[in-house]
């Protein structure tokens, strides 16, 4: 990487993995909500997970914009889906 220390590289990797896992959990919960209906608990859990992923990705965006764009492509998200508020 271009003049990036090992610690900074590790930080970017550490942010990517949990964001990807949260995306999998979010999609699974969304499928469950579509099949069984929305409960108050499911809506709250979905909002919390989306907010947590948003904060992780916002941190990555501040640190390294190129890595942020690659991360979004690998996870399969559009920037608008992360940067805007979620209405459930």
Residue, then its C-alpha position, 0 to 999 in steps of 0.5 A: x500500500x502507498x506509504x501505509x503503516x502496518x497498523x493503519x492497514x490492519x485498522x482498515x481490514x478490521x473495519x471491513x470484516x465486521x461491516x461485511x458480517x453485519x451486512x449478512x446479518x441485516x440481509x438475513x433479518x430483512x428476509x425474516x421480516x419479509x416472511x414473518x412480518x415486521x415486529x417492533x423488536x425486529x425493526x429496532x434490531x434492524x435499525x441498530x445493525x444498520x447504524x452500527x454498519x454505517x458508523x464503521x463505514x463512515x470511519x473507513x471513508x474518513x481514513x481511506x476513500x479508495x478502500x471505502x469504495x472497494x469495500x462497498x463493491x465487495x459487500x454489494x452496497x451502493x453509497x446512497x444506501x449507507x450514507x442516507x437514513x433508514x426508514x423502516 
